[in-house]
Amino acid sequence: MLKHDPIEDTPEFQAIKDELEKKIIAKIGENSGMGYCYLYWATKRDILKKDYGIEWSSPAVLNPRVRFD
């Protein structure tokens, strides 16, 4: 099973989840193929830090032996 950042399970994160997703899509658009997950995660990390003051780690960071595309 893949690890995920436990911050995603908090009520604070859950409260902004939909708004965050809209901000990510507005910035980078919908899925654009291979490697999109890295752009998505980098954008998510940046928005969470800048707009909400939340430090977040991507699945790639938390699962270093897993290859994502």
N, C-alpha and C positions, 0 to 999 in steps of 0.2 A: 504494500500500500504506500502511496506517495505521501510524503510529509507536506503539510501546509502551514503557513504562519498562523499561530493561535490567535493573533489579533483579529483575524477574520471571524472568530467565534464570539467576539465581545458585542454587547448591545450597542456600543458606540459605533463600531464598524458596520453593524447591521443597519443602523439608522441612516448611514450615508451611502450604502451599497448601490442603490439605484441611481442616485445623483452622480456618484463616482463613475459608474459605467457610461452614463451619458457624456460626461466630460472626456473620458478616454476616447470614445467613438467620435466625438466632435473634433478631437485633436488629430487622430490618426486614421479615421474611417473604419469601415468594416473589414473583416478578415481578408487579407490580400495574399494568402498562400504560405509557402514554406518560410519559416523564420519569423512569421508574424508574431508568434507568442513572445519572442524576445523584445520586440518593439512594444507590444501590448504591456508586458510586465515592466519595462523601463518607464513607460508613460504612467502606468498605475503608481509605481513607486514615487515618481516625481510629483504627481498630483497629490498623493496622500501626504507627502512631506510638506509641500508648499502650501496647499490649501487647508490641510487638517492637522498638521503637526504630528502625523503618525509615521513612525518608522516601520517599514514593511519589507519582508524578504520574499523574493520570488520562489516558485517551485524549483527553478534551476539552481538557486543558491542552497536551498534546503535539501536537495536531492542531487548532489554533485556527480553521482555515478549513473544518472539517468540522462539519456539523450532526448532532447525535445526538438521538434521541427516546426 
